[in-house]
């Protein structure tokens, strides 16, 4: 997508991912954006249909932030990846990583 969203400052299509890694794509700052998650060795955006504040808290904590806010309705959607993960979430808020939810 041309945005350098990975921790190594590369585009997510080019950076290596392992299961459970997360990033934020397309936000105005590094602390906001569409949630991207790595599963099956592919980056994909997380569908917000069942996204909750607890899910946001876990992802934000995983990224090193305190707290978090779940914005739904494709707030930052711009077609960042061709893969959408629809079954990510279901967190209680006590997990350390999204893949534990």
NUSE-784998 format. One record per residue: residue number from 0; x, y, z of N, C-alpha, C, O in turn. Coordinates in steps of 0.001 Angstrom, whole numbers. Layout:
BEGIN
+-----+---------+---------+---------+---------+---------+---------+---------+---------+---------+---------+---------+---------+
| num |      nx |      ny |      nz |     cax |     cay |     caz |      cx |      cy |      cz |      ox |      oy |      oz |
+-----+---------+---------+---------+---------+---------+---------+---------+---------+---------+---------+---------+---------+
| NUM |       X |       Y |       Z |       X |       Y |       Z |       X |       Y |       Z |       X |       Y |       Z |
...
+-----+---------+---------+---------+---------+---------+---------+---------+---------+---------+---------+---------+---------+
% end
This chain:
BEGIN
+-----+---------+---------+---------+---------+---------+---------+---------+---------+---------+---------+---------+---------+
| num |      nx |      ny |      nz |     cax |     cay |     caz |      cx |      cy |      cz |      ox |      oy |      oz |
+-----+---------+---------+---------+---------+---------+---------+---------+---------+---------+---------+---------+---------+
|   0 |     811 |   -1200 |       0 |       0 |       0 |       0 |     851 |    1260 |       0 |     322 |    2368 |     -90 |
|   1 |    2160 |    1099 |     100 |    3044 |    2251 |      61 |    3273 |    2920 |    1401 |    4069 |    3856 |    1484 |
|   2 |    2601 |    2474 |    2456 |    2807 |    3029 |    3789 |    3793 |    2139 |    4540 |    3682 |     914 |    4503 |
|   3 |    4748 |    2751 |    5215 |    5755 |    2002 |    5959 |    5279 |    1782 |    7389 |    5643 |    2523 |    8301 |
|   4 |    4456 |     746 |    7568 |    3800 |     494 |    8846 |    4544 |    -497 |    9729 |    4210 |    -621 |   10908 |
|   5 |    5523 |   -1194 |    9215 |    6219 |   -2211 |   10008 |    7234 |   -1570 |   10938 |    7681 |    -443 |   10722 |
|   6 |    7585 |   -2310 |   11972 |    8536 |   -1791 |   12956 |    9890 |   -1479 |   12343 |   10619 |    -622 |   12842 |
|   7 |   10233 |   -2177 |   11255 |   11505 |   -1893 |   10588 |   11347 |    -798 |    9530 |   12233 |    -599 |    8698 |
|   8 |   10214 |     -89 |    9567 |    9887 |    1018 |    8678 |    9721 |     590 |    7221 |   10011 |    1357 |    6303 |
|   9 |    9250 |    -642 |    7019 |    8972 |   -1110 |    5664 |    7469 |   -1297 |    5490 |    6715 |   -1290 |    6462 |
|  10 |    7055 |   -1459 |    4268 |    5661 |   -1726 |    3960 |    5307 |   -3121 |    4461 |    6132 |   -4031 |    4379 |
|  11 |    4085 |   -3305 |    4981 |    3715 |   -4602 |    5559 |    3739 |   -5736 |    4539 |    3841 |   -6901 |    4921 |
|  12 |    3648 |   -5421 |    3268 |    3745 |   -6482 |    2261 |    5149 |   -7054 |    2182 |    5345 |   -8166 |    1692 |
|  13 |    6131 |   -6293 |    2666 |    7521 |   -6710 |    2559 |    8139 |   -7157 |    3871 |    9228 |   -7730 |    3861 |
|  14 |    7489 |   -6917 |    4994 |    8124 |   -7283 |    6256 |    7676 |   -8675 |    6697 |    6540 |   -9089 |    6462 |
|  15 |    8582 |   -9365 |    7327 |    8331 |  -10708 |    7803 |    7383 |  -10648 |    8991 |    7473 |   -9745 |    9824 |
|  16 |    6474 |  -11613 |    9064 |    5597 |  -11643 |   10223 |    5505 |  -13060 |   10756 |    5648 |  -14041 |   10026 |
|  17 |    5264 |  -13130 |   12039 |    5019 |  -14408 |   12693 |    3687 |  -14318 |   13407 |    3233 |  -13232 |   13764 |
|  18 |    3071 |  -15453 |   13610 |    1728 |  -15512 |   14184 |    1592 |  -14631 |   15412 |    2400 |  -14695 |   16338 |
|  19 |     561 |  -13815 |   15401 |     236 |  -12987 |   16548 |     829 |  -11591 |   16530 |     460 |  -10757 |   17357 |
|  20 |    1752 |  -11311 |   15596 |    2288 |   -9952 |   15505 |    1165 |   -9005 |   15104 |     261 |   -9390 |   14363 |
|  21 |    1217 |   -7784 |   15585 |     211 |   -6780 |   15243 |     891 |   -5475 |   14854 |    2042 |   -5227 |   15215 |
|  22 |     174 |   -4659 |   14126 |     620 |   -3317 |   13792 |    -602 |   -2460 |   13515 |   -1708 |   -2977 |   13350 |
|  23 |    -403 |   -1162 |   13465 |   -1470 |    -226 |   13127 |   -1130 |     381 |   11779 |      -4 |     826 |   11560 |
|  24 |   -2103 |     401 |   10873 |   -1863 |     857 |    9512 |   -2720 |    2063 |    9175 |   -3923 |    2072 |    9435 |
|  25 |   -2104 |    3071 |    8600 |   -2852 |    4172 |    8004 |   -3360 |    5249 |    8926 |   -4093 |    6131 |    8478 |
|  26 |   -3008 |    5220 |   10191 |   -3475 |    6265 |   11099 |   -2688 |    7548 |   10935 |   -1615 |    7556 |   10331 |
|  27 |   -3217 |    8626 |   11470 |   -2545 |    9917 |   11404 |   -1289 |    9931 |   12269 |    -363 |   10701 |   12012 |
|  28 |   -1256 |    9074 |   13302 |     -81 |    8921 |   14156 |     202 |    7432 |   14299 |    -599 |    6598 |   13876 |
|  29 |    1331 |    7103 |   14892 |    1687 |    5692 |   15084 |     798 |    5013 |   16118 |     830 |    3789 |   16249 |
|  30 |       6 |    5789 |   16857 |    -852 |    5235 |   17904 |   -2287 |    5009 |   17438 |   -3158 |    4720 |   18259 |
|  31 |   -2550 |    5134 |   16140 |   -3910 |    4915 |   15647 |   -3850 |    4297 |   14256 |   -2846 |    4400 |   13551 |
|  32 |   -4942 |    3657 |   13883 |   -5022 |    3092 |   12549 |   -5781 |    1790 |   12525 |   -6287 |    1322 |   13545 |
|  33 |   -5851 |    1216 |   11352 |   -6463 |     -88 |   11168 |   -5549 |   -1135 |   11791 |   -4339 |   -1108 |   11564 |
|  34 |   -6103 |   -2053 |   12570 |   -5295 |   -3095 |   13184 |   -4947 |   -4141 |   12144 |   -5823 |   -4686 |   11472 |
|  35 |   -3672 |   -4411 |   12022 |   -3190 |   -5486 |   11175 |   -2661 |   -6596 |   12069 |   -2034 |   -6325 |   13093 |
|  36 |   -2907 |   -7831 |   11690 |   -2432 |   -8970 |   12472 |   -1839 |  -10006 |   11529 |   -2248 |  -10123 |   10374 |
|  37 |    -877 |  -10748 |   12035 |    -231 |  -11788 |   11245 |    -753 |  -13156 |   11671 |    -633 |  -13549 |   12832 |
|  38 |   -1323 |  -13859 |   10732 |   -1732 |  -15254 |   10910 |   -1415 |  -15964 |    9604 |   -1478 |  -15356 |    8536 |
|  39 |   -1083 |  -17215 |    9677 |    -742 |  -18015 |    8497 |     357 |  -17343 |    7678 |     357 |  -17409 |    6449 |
|  40 |    1307 |  -16688 |    8383 |    2439 |  -15985 |    7760 |    2017 |  -14898 |    6773 |    2744 |  -14602 |    5825 |
|  41 |     826 |  -14296 |    6999 |     334 |  -13216 |    6145 |    -194 |  -12091 |    7015 |    -839 |  -12323 |    8037 |
|  42 |      89 |  -10872 |    6593 |    -533 |   -9725 |    7234 |   -1948 |   -9583 |    6709 |   -2200 |   -9771 |    5519 |
|  43 |   -2863 |   -9255 |    7593 |   -4227 |   -8978 |    7197 |   -4821 |   -7951 |    8132 |   -4401 |   -7831 |    9283 |
|  44 |   -5776 |   -7226 |    7652 |   -6460 |   -6273 |    8525 |   -7503 |   -7024 |    9333 |   -8045 |   -8034 |    8884 |
|  45 |   -7775 |   -6528 |   10511 |   -8721 |   -7174 |   11418 |  -10111 |   -6590 |   11182 |  -10298 |   -5374 |   11228 |
|  46 |  -11068 |   -7454 |   10933 |  -12458 |   -7040 |   10756 |  -12990 |   -6514 |   12081 |  -12713 |   -7092 |   13132 |
|  47 |  -13748 |   -5431 |   12043 |  -14227 |   -4823 |   13283 |  -15629 |   -5266 |   13693 |  -16199 |   -4695 |   14623 |
|  48 |  -16191 |   -6256 |   13031 |  -17563 |   -6670 |   13326 |  -17756 |   -7035 |   14793 |  -18749 |   -6638 |   15401 |
|  49 |  -16830 |   -7779 |   15361 |  -16940 |   -8188 |   16767 |  -15850 |   -7547 |   17617 |  -15559 |   -8036 |   18708 |
|  50 |  -15254 |   -6487 |   17150 |  -14144 |   -5835 |   17832 |  -14653 |   -5093 |   19061 |  -15653 |   -4378 |   18990 |
|  51 |  -13963 |   -5263 |   20193 |  -14402 |   -4652 |   21449 |  -13281 |   -3828 |   22075 |  -12141 |   -3841 |   21610 |
|  52 |  -13630 |   -3117 |   23131 |  -12637 |   -2355 |   23882 |  -11584 |   -3276 |   24490 |  -10417 |   -2898 |   24594 |
|  53 |  -11986 |   -4480 |   24892 |  -11022 |   -5441 |   25452 |  -10012 |   -5868 |   24390 |   -8825 |   -6007 |   24685 |
|  54 |  -10476 |   -6080 |   23147 |   -9566 |   -6431 |   22055 |   -8571 |   -5293 |   21810 |   -7374 |   -5530 |   21650 |
|  55 |   -9078 |   -4056 |   21784 |   -8218 |   -2893 |   21578 |   -7194 |   -2757 |   22694 |   -6040 |   -2412 |   22440 |
|  56 |   -7605 |   -3023 |   23921 |   -6688 |   -2945 |   25058 |   -5529 |   -3923 |   24892 |   -4379 |   -3579 |   25163 |
|  57 |   -5833 |   -5138 |   24449 |   -4788 |   -6153 |   24269 |   -3831 |   -5741 |   23152 |   -2614 |   -5803 |   23324 |
|  58 |   -4375 |   -5321 |   22008 |   -3517 |   -4915 |   20889 |   -2667 |   -3714 |   21273 |   -1467 |   -3692 |   21002 |
|  59 |   -3269 |   -2729 |   21890 |   -2510 |   -1545 |   22292 |   -1428 |   -1898 |   23299 |    -313 |   -1381 |   23221 |
|  60 |   -1746 |   -2771 |   24241 |    -737 |   -3231 |   25194 |     384 |   -3976 |   24502 |    1552 |   -3814 |   24854 |
|  61 |      38 |   -4788 |   23523 |    1032 |   -5539 |   22767 |    1973 |   -4591 |   22018 |    3146 |   -4905 |   21817 |
|  62 |    1456 |   -3440 |   21612 |    2255 |   -2446 |   20903 |    2981 |   -1492 |   21847 |    3705 |    -603 |   21399 |
|  63 |    2788 |   -1675 |   23160 |    3490 |    -853 |   24134 |    2729 |     356 |   24631 |    3300 |    1199 |   25324 |
|  64 |    1447 |     464 |   24293 |     627 |    1580 |   24753 |    -182 |    1173 |   25971 |    -429 |     -12 |   26194 |
|  65 |    -594 |    2159 |   26757 |   -1494 |    1893 |   27874 |   -2903 |    2207 |   27417 |   -3150 |    3251 |   26813 |
|  66 |   -3824 |    1307 |   27704 |   -5206 |    1525 |   27309 |   -5400 |    1327 |   25816 |   -4550 |     742 |   25146 |
|  67 |   -6499 |    1804 |   25307 |   -6829 |    1676 |   23894 |   -8302 |    1933 |   23694 |   -9092 |    1818 |   24631 |
|  68 |   -8669 |    2273 |   22504 |  -10061 |    2547 |   22184 |  -10431 |    1799 |   20911 |   -9700 |    1834 |   19921 |
|  69 |  -11560 |    1131 |   20947 |  -12044 |     404 |   19778 |  -12928 |    1315 |   18943 |  -14005 |    1722 |   19380 |
|  70 |  -12472 |    1630 |   17754 |  -13276 |    2394 |   16817 |  -13730 |    1438 |   15736 |  -12909 |     744 |   15136 |
|  71 |  -15013 |    1391 |   15480 |  -15538 |     470 |   14485 |  -16107 |    1249 |   13303 |  -16047 |    2478 |   13272 |
|  72 |  -16648 |     538 |   12351 |  -17204 |    1192 |   11182 |  -16135 |    1551 |   10163 |  -16280 |    2506 |    9400 |
|  73 |  -15048 |     765 |   10163 |  -13976 |     970 |    9192 |  -13425 |    2383 |    9259 |  -13260 |    3047 |    8235 |
|  74 |  -13149 |    2829 |   10448 |  -12712 |    4196 |   10690 |  -11490 |    4584 |    9859 |  -11433 |    5691 |    9325 |
|  75 |  -10511 |    3681 |    9746 |   -9295 |    3987 |    8998 |   -9175 |    3153 |    7735 |   -8115 |    3159 |    7109 |
|  76 |  -10200 |    2446 |    7341 |  -10115 |    1523 |    6213 |   -9774 |    2247 |    4919 |  -10407 |    3238 |    4554 |
|  77 |   -8774 |    1737 |    4244 |   -8444 |    2213 |    2903 |   -7939 |    1072 |    2043 |   -7251 |    1316 |    1052 |
|  78 |   -8254 |    -152 |    2386 |   -7824 |   -1277 |    1575 |   -6356 |   -1581 |    1702 |   -5687 |   -1818 |     696 |
|  79 |   -5839 |   -1582 |    2904 |   -4405 |   -1748 |    3103 |   -3875 |   -3114 |    2696 |   -2760 |   -3214 |    2186 |
|  80 |   -4648 |   -4157 |    2910 |   -4204 |   -5487 |    2519 |   -5345 |   -6190 |    1819 |   -6500 |   -5776 |    1922 |
|  81 |   -5022 |   -7243 |    1115 |   -6076 |   -7997 |     429 |   -6674 |   -9070 |    1328 |   -7642 |   -9727 |     945 |
|  82 |   -6106 |   -9256 |    2525 |   -6570 |  -10285 |    3454 |   -7271 |   -9613 |    4629 |   -6757 |   -8645 |    5190 |
|  83 |   -8440 |  -10123 |    5002 |   -9148 |   -9626 |    6181 |   -9366 |  -10789 |    7130 |   -9928 |  -11815 |    6747 |
|  84 |   -8923 |  -10629 |    8365 |   -9134 |  -11655 |    9396 |  -10423 |  -11326 |   10121 |  -10512 |  -10301 |   10796 |
|  85 |  -11424 |  -12185 |    9989 |  -12731 |  -11914 |   10586 |  -12916 |  -12545 |   11952 |  -13870 |  -12219 |   12658 |
|  86 |  -12023 |  -13440 |   12336 |  -12209 |  -14139 |   13614 |  -11173 |  -13745 |   14663 |  -10912 |  -14512 |   15589 |
|  87 |  -10585 |  -12568 |   14531 |   -9628 |  -12077 |   15515 |  -10400 |  -11322 |   16584 |  -11281 |  -10521 |   16270 |
|  88 |  -10080 |  -11568 |   17819 |  -10734 |  -10870 |   18920 |  -11256 |  -11854 |   19939 |  -10754 |  -12973 |   20052 |
|  89 |  -12256 |  -11439 |   20676 |  -12797 |  -12276 |   21736 |  -11959 |  -12208 |   22997 |  -11981 |  -13132 |   23810 |
|  90 |  -11227 |  -11130 |   23167 |  -10353 |  -10977 |   24336 |  -11156 |  -10578 |   25575 |  -12239 |  -10002 |   25476 |
|  91 |  -10607 |  -10895 |   26721 |  -11181 |  -10423 |   27973 |  -10511 |   -9130 |   28429 |  -11045 |   -8401 |   29265 |
|  92 |   -9341 |   -8858 |   27869 |   -8569 |   -7683 |   28251 |   -7389 |   -8028 |   29124 |   -6532 |   -7178 |   29366 |
|  93 |   -7324 |   -9253 |   29602 |   -6204 |   -9654 |   30467 |   -5070 |  -10343 |   29702 |   -4008 |  -10608 |   30267 |
|  94 |   -5298 |  -10633 |   28414 |   -4291 |  -11310 |   27617 |   -3117 |  -10379 |   27308 |   -3271 |   -9158 |   27306 |
|  95 |   -1958 |  -10956 |   27050 |    -774 |  -10163 |   26703 |    -624 |   -9993 |   25191 |       1 |   -9036 |   24733 |
|  96 |   -1193 |  -10913 |   24418 |   -1086 |  -10860 |   22963 |   -2427 |  -11255 |   22348 |   -3180 |  -12035 |   22931 |
|  97 |   -2717 |  -10712 |   21171 |   -4014 |  -10970 |   20521 |   -4185 |  -12444 |   20162 |   -5307 |  -12951 |   20145 |
|  98 |   -3099 |  -13121 |   19880 |   -3215 |  -14531 |   19490 |   -3657 |  -15426 |   20649 |   -4001 |  -16589 |   20439 |
|  99 |   -3647 |  -14887 |   21873 |   -4100 |  -15649 |   23042 |   -5603 |  -15521 |   23258 |   -6154 |  -16187 |   24135 |
| 100 |   -6267 |  -14692 |   22490 |   -7705 |  -14463 |   22660 |   -8512 |  -15554 |   21979 |   -9742 |  -15527 |   22017 |
+-----+---------+---------+---------+---------+---------+---------+---------+---------+---------+---------+---------+---------+
% end
